[in-house]
Amino acid sequence: MIVPVPSYVYTFIKIGSLKQLIIDDNTLEKLKEFNEIEGFINFIEPFYPDLNIKENTIEEIEKALFHFFFNLIGDLISISPLNMRRFLKDYLVKYEIMNIKQIILGLIIGMNNEEISKNVNFLIEEYLENTDLIKKIIEAKTLEEIQLHMKPTKYNKVIREGFLYFKNYNEIFVLEAFLDQLYYENLSKRERILNKKEKKMISLFNSLNTEIYNINTIYRGIINKIDKKLLAQFIINNNLFLKTDDIENLLDQETLNDFFSIINEYLGSIHELKYKFDKLELKHPLWALERIYKNYYFTKSKLEINDIESLTIFRILELIIKKEKEIKLEILPKVVSIINKKFNSIKLAN
């Protein structure tokens, strides 16, 4: 049976009802007023309908929020034209890689299969049709067994090299960096199959995310004191604002103070980026950076919209960018704050 592929007009009509799930800026401000987790969850529920939280712990709330997010991406896949379906599945690979990292780390620290499974979101694997593979590596008893299962997949080379480094240096950073690099390189390669309008909207999205990845990789490399030549291997040549010389200069830095001083100098000179660190955000500078980049994306992309196809692509990207940002940078930090304050007050009372 031939399954009809939706048109962009069809997708535009369908996506209208999903747009109301984005929390507006004024409502996001109100999140700061809550001190009790029950009231907080009730407040966000209209934007996360049927949110299934088993208990009010940080871990369970995070799982439920991201499960909702993956369901949302699944809805978008079902109503999108072929190329956008492919893009959305490629986007989900980022979260499949998180599943793989959880499985490998769980095996390394001695967790059993049941414990590891609890940290894996199988909905992602359903959309990517990789459930059987993930189940096999969860059941693996050794890293060698995981490597054997990964041999026929796109992860083969990075898993092999990452495991080798781990065995030699007992350092998992390199394995994680190889996996992350694979994801961003794959996104860039897949641009070749896009039509002109899709490529215009999606390539900007990919470039800004790759630049954030490059900055974050160097940042983590400095913290973990990774060899500079090794660290340079993880950089992807698909930046938005930073030139090759800028990246090389960042790679040369030994301290975070010098690293952020150069970031401020480079990005602060770009007028259209409107880059400025707020002193209150310096505890989480990369979160602040991500907000700035994504705000730039929306400003820039709106200038490219001149027909229904471009507008629909923008709406799809807007939905996934804003919901992910909402969860990572707004809701979860507040959840952590509320629960930790309650825990500390109980601890002091005892």
C-alpha positions as CSV (number, residue, x, y, z in Angstrom):
1,M,0.0,0.0,0.0
2,I,1.3,3.5,-0.9
3,V,1.3,5.8,2.1
4,P,0.6,9.4,1.0
5,V,3.3,11.9,1.9
6,P,1.9,15.1,3.5
7,S,2.4,18.4,1.7
8,Y,3.7,21.6,3.4
9,V,0.2,23.1,3.2
10,Y,-1.2,20.0,5.1
11,T,1.6,20.3,7.7
12,F,1.0,24.0,8.2
13,I,-2.6,23.4,8.9
14,K,-1.9,20.6,11.4
15,I,1.0,22.3,13.2
16,G,-1.3,25.3,14.2
17,S,-2.7,23.4,17.2
18,L,0.8,22.4,18.4
19,K,2.1,26.0,18.5
20,Q,0.0,26.7,21.6
21,L,2.2,24.3,23.5
22,I,5.0,26.8,23.5
23,I,5.2,28.8,26.8
24,D,5.2,32.5,26.0
25,D,7.8,34.8,27.7
26,N,5.4,36.3,30.2
27,T,4.3,32.9,31.4
28,L,7.9,31.8,31.6
29,E,8.5,34.7,34.0
30,K,5.7,33.5,36.2
31,L,7.6,30.2,36.7
32,K,10.0,32.0,38.9
33,E,7.3,32.7,41.5
34,F,6.7,29.1,42.5
35,N,8.1,27.5,45.7
36,E,6.1,24.3,45.7
37,I,6.6,21.5,43.1
38,E,3.0,20.4,43.0
39,G,1.8,23.9,42.1
40,F,4.6,24.3,39.6
41,I,3.7,21.1,37.8
42,N,0.0,22.0,37.8
43,F,0.9,25.4,36.2
44,I,2.9,24.0,33.3
45,E,0.4,21.1,32.6
46,P,-1.6,22.9,30.0
47,F,1.6,23.2,27.9
48,Y,2.5,19.5,28.6
49,P,-0.9,17.8,28.3
50,D,-1.1,14.2,29.7
51,L,2.3,14.7,31.4
52,N,2.9,11.4,33.2
53,I,5.1,12.0,36.3
54,K,5.4,8.9,38.5
55,E,6.8,10.9,41.5
56,N,8.0,14.4,42.1
57,T,11.7,13.8,41.9
58,I,14.1,15.7,39.7
59,E,14.9,12.5,37.7
60,E,11.3,11.5,37.2
61,I,10.2,15.0,36.2
62,E,13.0,15.2,33.7
63,K,12.1,11.9,32.2
64,A,8.5,12.8,31.8
65,L,9.2,16.2,30.2
66,F,11.6,14.7,27.6
67,H,9.2,11.9,27.0
68,F,6.5,14.5,26.1
69,F,9.1,16.2,23.9
70,F,9.8,13.0,22.0
71,N,6.1,12.4,21.5
72,L,5.8,15.9,20.1
73,I,8.6,15.2,17.6
74,G,6.8,12.0,16.7
75,D,3.7,14.0,16.0
76,L,5.7,16.3,13.8
77,I,7.2,13.4,11.9
78,S,3.8,12.0,11.2
79,I,2.5,15.2,9.6
80,S,5.6,16.4,7.8
81,P,6.8,16.0,4.2
82,L,9.5,13.4,3.5
83,N,12.6,15.6,3.8
84,M,11.4,17.1,7.1
85,R,10.7,13.6,8.4
86,R,14.3,12.7,7.6
87,F,15.6,15.8,9.3
88,L,13.5,15.2,12.4
89,K,14.8,11.7,12.7
90,D,18.3,12.9,12.2
91,Y,17.7,15.4,15.0
92,L,16.5,12.6,17.3
93,V,19.9,10.8,16.8
94,K,21.2,13.3,19.4
95,Y,19.0,11.7,22.0
96,E,19.7,8.2,20.8
97,I,23.4,9.0,21.4
98,M,22.3,10.0,25.0
99,N,20.7,6.6,25.3
100,I,24.0,4.9,24.1
101,K,26.1,7.0,26.5
102,Q,23.8,6.0,29.4
103,I,24.1,2.3,28.5
104,I,27.9,2.4,28.2
105,L,28.3,4.4,31.4
106,G,25.9,2.1,33.2
107,L,28.0,-0.9,32.2
108,I,31.2,0.7,33.2
109,I,30.0,1.6,36.7
110,G,28.4,-1.9,37.2
111,M,24.7,-1.2,36.9
112,N,22.5,-4.2,36.0
113,N,20.3,-4.5,32.9
114,E,17.2,-3.3,34.7
115,E,18.9,-0.2,36.2
116,I,20.3,0.7,32.8
117,S,17.0,0.3,31.0
118,K,15.4,2.8,33.4
119,N,17.8,5.4,32.0
120,V,16.9,4.7,28.3
121,N,14.0,6.3,26.5
122,F,12.7,3.6,24.1
123,L,10.3,6.0,22.4
124,I,13.3,7.5,20.6
125,E,14.3,4.1,19.4
126,E,10.8,3.4,18.1
127,Y,10.9,6.4,15.9
128,L,14.4,5.5,14.7
129,E,13.5,1.8,14.3
130,N,16.5,0.8,16.5
131,T,14.8,-0.8,19.4
132,D,16.3,-4.2,18.8
133,L,19.9,-2.8,18.7
134,I,19.4,-0.8,21.9
135,K,18.0,-3.9,23.7
136,K,21.0,-5.9,22.6
137,I,23.6,-3.5,23.9
138,I,21.7,-3.1,27.2
139,E,22.1,-6.9,27.6
140,A,25.8,-6.8,26.8
141,K,28.1,-7.9,29.6
142,T,31.3,-6.2,28.2
143,L,32.4,-3.2,26.1
144,E,33.7,-5.7,23.5
145,E,30.2,-7.1,23.2
146,I,28.7,-3.6,22.7
147,Q,31.3,-3.0,20.1
148,L,30.4,-6.2,18.3
149,H,26.7,-5.2,18.2
150,M,27.7,-1.7,16.9
151,K,29.8,-3.1,14.0
152,P,27.1,-2.9,11.3
153,T,26.0,0.6,12.4
154,K,27.1,4.2,11.8
155,Y,28.5,4.1,15.3
156,N,31.1,1.4,14.6
157,K,34.2,3.6,14.1
158,V,33.6,6.1,16.9
159,I,32.7,3.3,19.4
160,R,35.8,1.4,18.5
161,E,38.1,4.4,18.8
162,G,36.4,5.7,21.9
163,F,36.6,2.3,23.7
164,L,40.3,2.1,22.8
165,Y,41.0,5.5,24.4
166,F,39.0,4.5,27.5
167,K,40.9,1.3,27.9
168,N,44.2,3.1,27.6
169,Y,43.5,6.2,29.7
170,N,40.3,5.4,31.7
171,E,38.8,8.5,30.3
172,I,35.2,8.6,28.8
173,F,35.3,12.2,27.5
174,V,36.8,11.1,24.2
175,L,34.1,8.5,23.5
176,E,31.4,11.0,24.3
177,A,33.1,13.6,22.1
178,F,33.4,11.1,19.2
179,L,29.7,10.3,19.4
180,D,28.6,14.0,19.6
181,Q,30.9,14.8,16.6
182,L,29.2,12.0,14.6
183,Y,25.8,13.5,15.2
184,Y,26.7,17.1,14.0
185,E,28.7,15.8,11.0
186,N,25.7,13.7,10.0
187,L,23.3,16.7,10.2
188,S,25.6,18.7,8.0
189,K,26.0,15.8,5.4
190,R,22.2,15.4,5.2
191,E,21.7,18.9,4.0
192,R,22.6,17.6,0.5
193,I,19.2,16.0,0.1
194,L,17.2,19.1,1.0
195,N,15.5,21.4,-1.5
196,K,16.6,25.0,-1.7
197,K,14.1,26.4,0.8
198,E,14.6,23.6,3.3
199,K,18.3,24.0,3.1
200,K,18.1,27.8,3.7
201,M,16.2,27.3,6.9
202,I,17.9,24.1,8.2
203,S,21.5,24.9,7.3
204,L,21.3,28.0,9.6
205,F,19.9,25.8,12.4
206,N,22.7,23.3,11.9
207,S,25.5,25.9,11.7
208,L,24.5,27.6,15.0
209,N,24.1,24.3,16.8
210,T,27.5,23.1,15.5
211,E,29.1,26.4,16.7
212,I,27.6,25.9,20.1
213,Y,28.9,22.3,20.0
214,N,32.4,23.5,19.1
215,I,32.4,26.1,21.9
216,N,31.1,23.5,24.4
217,T,33.7,20.9,23.3
218,I,36.6,23.3,23.9
219,Y,35.1,24.4,27.2
220,R,34.8,20.8,28.4
221,G,38.3,20.0,27.0
222,I,39.8,22.8,29.2
223,I,37.9,21.6,32.3
224,N,39.1,18.0,31.7
225,K,42.6,19.0,30.6
226,I,42.3,17.1,27.3
227,D,45.4,17.3,25.0
228,K,45.0,20.2,22.6
229,K,45.8,18.1,19.5
230,L,43.3,15.5,20.5
231,L,40.7,18.1,21.3
232,A,41.1,19.7,17.8
233,Q,40.1,16.4,16.2
234,F,36.5,16.9,17.6
235,I,36.0,20.3,16.1
236,I,33.6,20.5,13.1
237,N,34.2,22.8,10.3
238,N,30.7,24.3,10.0
239,N,30.7,27.4,12.1
240,L,28.3,30.3,12.0
241,F,30.3,33.3,13.3
242,L,33.7,31.9,14.4
243,K,36.4,31.6,11.8
244,T,39.0,28.8,11.7
245,D,41.6,31.2,13.3
246,D,39.1,32.0,16.1
247,I,38.5,28.3,16.9
248,E,42.3,27.7,16.9
249,N,42.8,30.6,19.3
250,L,40.1,29.2,21.6
251,L,41.8,25.8,21.5
252,D,45.1,27.3,22.6
253,Q,43.6,28.6,25.9
254,E,44.5,27.0,29.2
255,T,42.0,28.6,31.6
256,L,38.2,29.3,31.4
257,N,38.8,33.0,32.2
258,D,40.9,33.4,29.1
259,F,38.5,31.2,27.1
260,F,35.5,33.4,28.0
261,S,37.4,36.6,27.6
262,I,38.1,35.7,23.9
263,I,34.5,34.5,23.4
264,N,33.3,37.9,24.6
265,E,35.7,39.7,22.3
266,Y,34.7,37.7,19.2
267,L,31.0,37.5,19.6
268,G,30.6,40.9,21.2
269,S,31.8,42.5,18.0
270,I,29.0,40.9,16.0
271,H,26.3,43.5,16.0
272,E,23.4,41.3,14.7
273,L,24.1,38.7,17.4
274,K,23.4,41.2,20.2
275,Y,25.8,39.2,22.4
276,K,26.2,40.2,26.0
277,F,26.7,38.2,29.2
278,D,24.5,39.1,32.1
279,K,26.4,38.8,35.4
280,L,23.6,36.7,36.8
281,E,24.1,34.1,34.1
282,L,27.8,33.6,34.6
283,K,27.2,30.6,36.7
284,H,25.9,28.9,33.6
285,P,27.7,30.8,30.7
286,L,27.0,28.2,28.1
287,W,23.2,28.3,28.8
288,A,23.4,32.1,28.3
289,L,25.3,31.6,25.1
290,E,22.7,29.0,23.8
291,R,19.9,31.5,24.5
292,I,21.6,34.2,22.6
293,Y,22.3,32.0,19.6
294,K,18.7,30.7,19.4
295,N,17.2,34.1,19.7
296,Y,19.4,35.1,16.8
297,Y,18.1,32.1,14.8
298,F,14.5,33.3,15.1
299,T,15.3,36.8,14.2
300,K,17.4,35.8,11.2
301,S,15.0,33.1,9.9
302,K,12.0,35.3,9.9
303,L,13.7,37.4,7.3
304,E,13.8,34.3,5.0
305,I,10.0,33.6,5.2
306,N,8.3,34.4,1.9
307,D,5.9,31.5,1.3
308,I,4.0,28.7,3.0
309,E,6.8,26.2,2.6
310,S,9.4,28.4,4.4
311,L,6.9,29.4,7.0
312,T,6.0,25.7,7.8
313,I,9.7,24.8,8.1
314,F,10.2,27.7,10.4
315,R,7.2,26.6,12.5
316,I,8.6,23.0,12.8
317,L,12.0,24.3,13.9
318,E,10.5,26.9,16.2
319,L,8.5,24.2,18.0
320,I,11.4,21.9,18.6
321,I,13.9,24.7,19.5
322,K,11.6,26.4,21.9
323,K,10.3,23.3,23.6
324,E,13.8,21.9,24.1
325,K,15.0,25.3,25.4
326,E,12.0,25.5,27.7
327,I,12.7,22.2,29.3
328,K,16.5,22.5,29.5
329,L,16.9,26.1,30.4
330,E,13.7,27.2,32.1
331,I,11.7,24.3,33.6
332,L,14.3,21.9,34.8
333,P,16.5,24.5,36.5
334,K,13.4,25.7,38.4
335,V,12.5,22.1,39.3
336,V,16.0,21.5,40.7
337,S,15.8,24.8,42.7
338,I,12.4,24.0,44.2
339,I,13.3,20.4,45.2
340,N,16.7,21.3,46.5
341,K,15.4,24.1,48.7
342,K,12.7,21.8,50.1
343,F,15.3,19.1,50.8
344,N,17.7,21.5,52.5
345,S,14.9,23.0,54.6
346,I,13.9,19.4,55.8
347,K,17.6,18.7,56.5
348,L,17.9,21.8,58.6
349,A,14.7,21.1,60.5
350,N,16.1,17.6,61.5
